[in-house]
Amino acid sequence: MGKRHQARELAIKVLFHLEYNPGDPVEGFDLISNHFASSAVIKPFSRQLVLGVCGHQSQIDQLISQSSKNWRLERMSCADRNILRLAVFEVLFLKEIPPKVSIDEAVELGKRYGTKESGAFINGILDHIYNELPKSDAAPDPDTPDRDREVKPEE
């Protein structure tokens, strides 16, 4: 399991904690990371995720609500809701991470922490959000050639 995956798992645990124990995200992060972080290497990225989700939660929740037909945010499981928040934050604000990576990671987290339907549910909502975003708002897809970049033939 990669370091970023571990960092995402830690971030999800912190977001779960904050859902049931509202308060300062930094304090929540410190409390949970001291119990669950097996490596100090994962903490900076995990902390960035938690603080980013908390700092942009209303915008993130609005996007999720618009894309989840027949599912109010409050009706979603805590796991699904927070995994979606994490992935939407990555897609919107972490341009160095390809959106497909964020979506795939979220689906895997959903399979681990949610129900047997969570992976498909999360994938459907994130796919809709990604496809509705103006392409300048999402990180570039590494599988799509950059039209502005000169492609040099292989030698």
C-alpha distance (Angstrom), angle and dihedral (degrees) to the residues before:
residue distance angle dihedral
M1 . . .
G2 3.80 . .
K3 3.78 125.3 .
R4 3.81 93.7 -112.7
H5 3.80 90.6 51.1
Q6 3.80 89.4 51.5
A7 3.81 89.5 48.0
R8 3.81 90.4 52.2
E9 3.80 90.4 50.3
L10 3.79 90.5 51.9
A11 3.81 90.5 47.7
I12 3.82 90.2 52.6
K13 3.80 90.7 51.8
V14 3.80 90.4 50.9
L15 3.82 91.8 47.7
F16 3.84 89.6 50.3
H17 3.79 89.0 51.8
L18 3.80 92.5 48.6
E19 3.80 91.2 49.1
Y20 3.80 91.2 60.8
N21 3.81 97.6 28.7
P22 3.81 106.1 38.9
G23 3.75 114.5 -160.8
D24 3.76 143.9 97.5
P25 3.83 109.1 -10.5
V26 3.82 91.4 -146.8
E27 3.80 92.0 54.8
G28 3.81 90.6 45.1
F29 3.78 90.6 49.8
D30 3.80 93.0 49.1
L31 3.81 92.3 48.1
I32 3.80 96.4 48.9
S33 3.80 97.3 37.1
N34 3.80 90.8 54.2
H35 3.81 88.6 58.3
F36 3.80 101.6 38.2
A37 3.81 110.8 24.5
S38 3.77 109.6 101.9
S39 3.79 92.0 -177.0
A40 3.78 133.3 36.2
V41 3.82 87.2 -145.0
I42 3.81 92.3 74.5
K43 3.80 96.8 49.2
P44 3.84 100.8 81.5
F45 3.82 94.8 53.4
S46 3.79 92.0 41.0
R47 3.79 91.2 50.4
Q48 3.82 90.4 48.8
L49 3.80 89.2 53.7
V50 3.81 95.0 48.2
L51 3.80 95.1 46.0
G52 3.80 91.0 44.0
V53 3.80 93.7 51.5
C54 3.80 91.5 46.4
G55 3.79 92.6 46.1
H56 3.81 94.4 50.5
Q57 3.79 100.1 29.4
S58 3.81 98.0 122.8
Q59 3.82 92.3 51.9
I60 3.81 91.4 44.3
D61 3.81 93.2 47.4
Q62 3.79 91.0 49.5
L63 3.82 91.2 54.7
I64 3.80 92.0 47.0
S65 3.82 91.5 48.4
Q66 3.81 92.1 50.2
S67 3.80 91.1 51.0
S68 3.79 100.4 42.8
K69 3.75 105.1 77.4
N70 3.82 113.6 -160.9
W71 3.82 91.0 5.4
R72 3.77 119.2 96.4
L73 3.79 113.3 -157.4
E74 3.81 90.6 -116.2
R75 3.82 91.1 56.4
M76 3.80 93.8 55.3
S77 3.76 118.7 94.5
C78 3.78 115.1 -98.3
A79 3.80 88.9 -115.4
D80 3.81 95.5 52.0
R81 3.80 93.6 43.2
N82 3.80 94.4 52.0
I83 3.79 94.9 41.8
L84 3.80 88.1 52.9
R85 3.80 90.9 48.9
L86 3.78 91.2 51.2
A87 3.80 93.9 49.2
V88 3.80 94.3 45.0
F89 3.80 89.8 51.4
E90 3.81 89.9 52.7
V91 3.80 93.6 47.7
L92 3.80 93.7 47.6
F93 3.77 102.7 38.0
L94 3.81 112.2 17.9
K95 3.78 100.8 70.3
E96 3.81 93.1 173.2
I97 3.82 90.4 67.7
P98 3.81 115.5 74.6
P99 3.83 109.8 -123.2
K100 3.80 91.9 -126.4
V101 3.81 89.4 58.8
S102 3.81 91.1 51.7
I103 3.80 91.2 47.6
D104 3.82 93.6 47.4
E105 3.81 90.8 48.4
A106 3.81 90.8 50.0
V107 3.80 91.6 50.7
E108 3.82 90.2 51.8
L109 3.81 91.4 48.3
G110 3.80 88.8 49.5
K111 3.79 91.3 53.3
R112 3.79 90.3 50.6
Y113 3.80 101.7 41.3
G114 3.79 103.6 23.0
T115 3.77 136.6 52.2
K116 3.78 126.9 -70.0
E117 3.82 88.1 -91.6
S118 3.82 95.1 48.9
G119 3.80 96.9 88.8
A120 3.80 93.8 56.2
F121 3.81 92.8 40.2
I122 3.81 92.6 51.7
N123 3.81 92.2 44.1
G124 3.80 92.2 52.1
I125 3.79 95.0 50.5
L126 3.80 94.8 43.4
D127 3.80 92.1 46.7
H128 3.81 89.7 52.9
I129 3.81 92.3 47.9
Y130 3.80 92.3 47.8
N131 3.80 93.3 48.2
E132 3.82 92.3 48.5
L133 3.81 95.1 50.9
P134 3.77 119.5 97.3
K135 3.78 101.8 -108.7
S136 3.79 90.9 -119.2
D137 3.85 88.4 63.7
A138 3.79 95.0 58.1
A139 3.76 130.6 63.5
P140 3.81 113.7 -98.7
D141 3.77 118.6 -90.1
P142 3.82 109.0 -120.5
D143 3.82 90.5 -145.8
T144 3.80 92.4 59.7
P145 3.81 116.0 79.2
D146 3.78 116.6 -122.3
R147 3.79 105.9 -117.8
D148 3.80 92.2 -157.4
R149 3.76 94.2 54.9
E150 3.76 122.1 83.8
V151 3.78 110.9 -120.5
K152 3.77 112.1 -144.1
P153 3.79 118.8 -152.1
E154 3.77 115.5 -112.9
E155 3.76 113.7 -103.4
